[in-house]
């Protein structure tokens, strides 16, 4: 059974921020490794290759998408173990993403922030991020990986309602 959606949509400047969170009983450095080390990202999103440094572009394989495509991501900011900002450009446009980690007493909160130019399409985008973040949770705990069909289209109305 899939958890209820957690995403929230906030108006900012000329667009919106879609924010989703997950909490881990782990130090920020360990969660950071799960979202930045290629062998660990391969467990829930896909492997990546390249020189991961601010201003550089890496290639990421989307291992859980049809045909497992590769995409490029530019590292906009990398501040271990608290902030990673990337941007991608593909057929769907430009996506600007941030992972923000904060730790208190060995418990780390991870916020995924998708900076959107508009709220259009949030009904498709939100369920995808819920799926991937639950993939991260499952990969860290050894639980079975979730099935995308449990997220979309069932979560679409929730996310459409945020707009």
C-alpha positions as CSV (number, residue, x, y, z in Angstrom):
1,X,0.0,0.0,0.0
2,X,1.3,3.4,-1.0
3,X,1.4,6.2,1.6
4,X,-0.7,9.3,0.9
5,X,1.0,12.0,-1.1
6,X,3.2,14.4,0.8
7,X,3.9,17.1,-1.9
8,X,3.0,20.7,-1.3
9,X,3.0,23.6,-3.8
10,X,4.2,27.0,-2.8
11,X,3.9,30.2,-5.0
12,X,7.3,31.8,-5.3
13,X,8.4,34.8,-7.5
14,X,7.1,34.0,-11.0
15,X,6.5,30.3,-10.5
16,X,5.9,27.6,-7.9
17,X,8.0,25.3,-5.8
18,X,6.8,21.7,-5.5
19,X,8.2,20.4,-2.2
20,X,8.3,16.8,-1.0
21,X,9.9,15.5,2.1
22,X,11.1,12.2,3.6
23,X,12.6,11.6,7.1
24,X,15.4,9.1,7.8
25,X,16.8,7.8,11.1
26,X,20.3,8.4,9.8
27,X,23.0,11.0,9.8
28,X,22.9,13.5,7.0
29,X,26.2,12.2,5.6
30,X,24.6,8.7,5.1
31,X,21.5,10.1,3.4
32,X,23.8,12.4,1.3
33,X,25.7,9.3,0.1
34,X,22.3,7.7,-1.0
35,X,21.5,10.7,-3.2
36,X,25.0,11.4,-4.6
37,X,27.1,8.1,-4.9
38,X,26.5,6.4,-8.2
39,X,26.3,2.9,-6.8
40,X,23.7,4.0,-4.3
41,X,21.6,6.2,-6.6
42,X,21.5,3.2,-8.9
43,X,19.4,1.4,-6.3
44,X,16.5,3.9,-6.5
45,X,16.9,6.3,-9.4
46,X,19.8,5.2,-11.6
47,X,23.6,5.4,-11.9
48,X,25.4,8.4,-13.1
49,X,28.8,9.2,-14.6
50,X,31.0,12.2,-15.1
51,X,32.8,14.8,-13.1
52,X,30.3,15.9,-10.5
53,X,31.3,19.4,-9.5
54,X,29.5,22.8,-9.6
55,X,29.3,24.0,-13.2
56,X,29.9,20.5,-14.6
57,X,27.4,18.3,-16.4
58,X,26.9,14.6,-15.6
59,X,25.0,11.9,-17.3
60,X,22.3,10.0,-15.3
61,X,20.6,6.8,-16.4
62,X,16.9,6.8,-15.5
63,X,17.0,3.1,-14.7
64,X,13.3,2.8,-13.6
65,X,11.8,4.5,-16.7
66,X,10.8,2.8,-19.9
67,X,13.9,2.1,-22.1
68,X,16.2,3.3,-19.3
69,X,17.2,6.6,-21.0
70,X,20.2,8.7,-20.1
71,X,19.9,12.4,-19.4
72,X,22.3,15.2,-18.7
73,X,22.2,17.2,-15.5
74,X,24.2,20.3,-14.7
75,X,25.4,20.6,-11.2
76,X,24.4,24.1,-10.1
77,X,25.5,23.8,-6.4
78,X,27.0,21.1,-4.3
79,X,27.3,21.7,-0.6
80,X,27.9,18.3,1.1
81,X,26.0,17.1,3.0
82,X,23.2,19.6,3.0
83,X,22.4,20.9,-0.5
84,X,22.6,19.7,-4.1
85,X,21.0,21.7,-6.9
86,X,20.9,20.5,-10.5
87,X,19.2,21.4,-13.7
88,X,18.2,19.2,-16.6
89,X,17.1,20.1,-20.1
90,X,15.3,17.5,-22.3
91,X,12.2,17.2,-24.5
92,X,10.0,18.1,-21.5
93,X,11.8,21.4,-20.9
94,X,14.2,22.6,-18.2
95,X,13.8,21.2,-14.7
96,X,15.5,22.9,-11.7
97,X,15.8,20.7,-8.7
98,X,17.2,20.9,-5.2
99,X,17.8,18.3,-2.5
100,X,18.0,20.0,0.9
101,X,19.0,17.9,4.0
102,X,18.8,18.9,7.6
103,X,19.7,16.8,10.6
104,X,18.7,16.9,14.2
105,X,19.8,14.3,16.7
106,X,20.6,11.7,14.1
107,X,17.4,12.2,12.2
108,X,17.7,13.6,8.7
109,X,14.9,15.3,6.7
110,X,15.3,15.4,3.0
111,X,13.4,18.0,1.0
112,X,13.2,17.6,-2.7
113,X,12.3,21.0,-4.3
114,X,11.2,21.1,-7.9
115,X,11.3,24.8,-9.0
116,X,8.4,25.1,-11.6
117,X,7.8,28.0,-13.9
118,X,4.1,27.3,-13.5
119,X,1.8,24.8,-11.8
120,X,0.9,23.2,-15.2
121,X,1.7,19.5,-15.2
122,X,2.0,19.2,-11.4
123,X,-0.5,16.3,-11.6
124,X,2.0,14.3,-13.6
125,X,5.2,15.5,-11.9
126,X,4.2,15.1,-8.3
127,X,3.3,11.4,-8.4
128,X,6.6,10.7,-10.1
129,X,8.6,12.4,-7.3
130,X,6.5,10.6,-4.6
131,X,7.4,7.3,-6.4
132,X,11.2,8.1,-6.6
133,X,11.4,9.3,-3.0
134,X,9.6,6.1,-1.8
135,X,12.1,4.2,-4.0
136,X,14.9,5.9,-2.0
137,X,13.3,5.0,1.3
138,X,12.8,1.3,0.2
139,X,16.4,1.1,-1.2
140,X,17.8,2.3,2.2
141,X,15.7,-0.1,4.3
142,X,15.8,-3.1,2.1
143,X,12.1,-3.1,1.6
144,X,10.6,-4.2,-1.8
145,X,10.6,-1.4,-4.3
146,X,7.3,0.2,-5.0
147,X,5.3,0.0,-8.3
148,X,4.7,3.2,-10.2
149,X,1.2,2.1,-11.0
150,X,0.4,2.7,-7.3
151,X,1.2,6.4,-7.7
152,X,-0.1,7.4,-11.1
153,X,-2.8,8.1,-12.0
154,X,-4.2,7.7,-8.4
155,X,-2.2,10.7,-7.0
156,X,-2.9,12.9,-10.0
157,X,-6.1,14.5,-8.5
158,X,-4.3,15.4,-5.3
159,X,-1.5,17.2,-7.1
160,X,-3.9,18.8,-9.6
161,X,-5.8,20.1,-6.6
162,X,-2.7,21.8,-5.3
163,X,-2.6,24.1,-8.4
